[in-house]
Amino acid sequence: MGSQKIEVFTAGCYICNNAVKKIEELACPDCEVVVYDLNEKCESNICEKKAKEYGIESVPAVAIDGELADCCNNKGIDIEVLKEAGLGQQV
């Protein structure tokens, strides 16, 4: 099957760290797991460039062999849904 490149995008939080740990446990022995902590920034801004390239708007997110996994393709928050839930409305 060959090795895979697994890119994990995080914000260094508890939930992200648990996701990274699980992915590292499940990755094949010869797979390359690269963790990009968007809070820490990366040399040459590669974290931000890759996150934009993949269309990542929420973390944790995972790309395998250059493609964002379907489970991570939720596109972040939806302002209209939040407004419907009461955001911005005086109570």
C-alpha positions as CSV (number, residue, x, y, z in Angstrom):
1,M,0.0,0.0,0.0
2,G,2.9,2.4,0.7
3,S,3.3,5.2,3.2
4,Q,1.0,8.1,3.6
5,K,1.6,11.7,4.5
6,I,-0.8,12.7,7.2
7,E,-1.0,16.4,8.1
8,V,-2.8,17.4,11.3
9,F,-3.8,21.0,11.9
10,T,-4.3,22.0,15.5
11,A,-4.6,24.9,17.9
12,G,-2.6,23.2,20.7
13,C,-5.8,22.7,22.8
14,Y,-6.8,19.6,24.7
15,I,-9.2,18.3,22.0
16,C,-6.6,18.9,19.3
17,N,-3.8,17.2,21.4
18,N,-6.0,14.1,21.9
19,A,-6.7,14.0,18.2
20,V,-3.0,14.1,17.4
21,K,-2.2,11.4,19.9
22,K,-4.9,9.1,18.4
23,I,-3.7,9.8,14.8
24,E,-0.1,9.0,15.7
25,E,-1.2,5.8,17.4
26,L,-3.2,4.7,14.3
27,A,-0.8,5.8,11.6
28,C,1.1,3.0,9.9
29,P,4.8,2.7,11.0
30,D,6.2,4.1,7.8
31,C,3.6,6.9,7.5
32,E,4.8,10.5,7.9
33,V,2.7,12.4,10.4
34,V,3.2,16.2,10.4
35,V,1.5,18.4,13.0
36,Y,0.9,22.0,12.3
37,D,0.0,24.0,15.4
38,L,-1.7,27.1,14.0
39,N,-1.3,28.9,17.4
40,E,2.5,28.5,17.3
41,K,2.9,29.6,13.7
42,C,5.3,27.7,11.5
43,E,8.5,28.6,9.9
44,S,7.8,30.4,6.6
45,N,4.1,30.5,7.4
46,I,3.6,27.0,5.9
47,C,0.9,26.2,8.4
48,E,-1.3,29.1,7.3
49,K,-0.6,28.5,3.6
50,K,-1.5,24.8,3.8
51,A,-4.6,25.5,6.0
52,K,-5.8,28.0,3.4
53,E,-5.0,25.7,0.5
54,Y,-7.1,22.9,2.1
55,G,-9.9,25.3,3.0
56,I,-9.6,24.6,6.7
57,E,-11.8,26.8,8.9
58,S,-11.9,24.7,12.1
59,V,-9.5,22.5,14.0
60,P,-8.5,19.8,14.5
61,A,-8.4,18.9,10.9
62,V,-6.6,16.2,9.0
63,A,-5.3,15.9,5.4
64,I,-4.1,12.6,4.1
65,D,-1.9,12.6,1.0
66,G,-2.8,16.2,0.2
67,E,-6.6,15.9,0.6
68,L,-8.7,17.2,3.5
69,A,-10.5,14.3,5.1
70,D,-14.3,14.5,4.7
71,C,-14.8,14.5,8.5
72,C,-12.8,17.7,8.7
73,N,-14.7,19.5,5.9
74,N,-17.3,21.2,8.1
75,K,-16.1,24.8,7.1
76,G,-16.2,26.2,10.6
77,I,-19.0,28.3,12.2
78,D,-22.0,29.5,10.3
79,I,-22.8,33.1,11.3
80,E,-26.4,32.9,10.0
81,V,-27.1,29.8,12.2
82,L,-25.7,31.7,15.2
83,K,-27.9,34.7,14.5
84,E,-30.9,32.4,14.3
85,A,-29.8,31.0,17.7
86,G,-29.9,34.5,19.2
87,L,-26.4,35.9,18.5
88,G,-26.6,39.7,18.6
89,Q,-30.1,39.9,19.9
90,Q,-30.7,41.7,23.1
91,V,-32.3,39.6,25.8
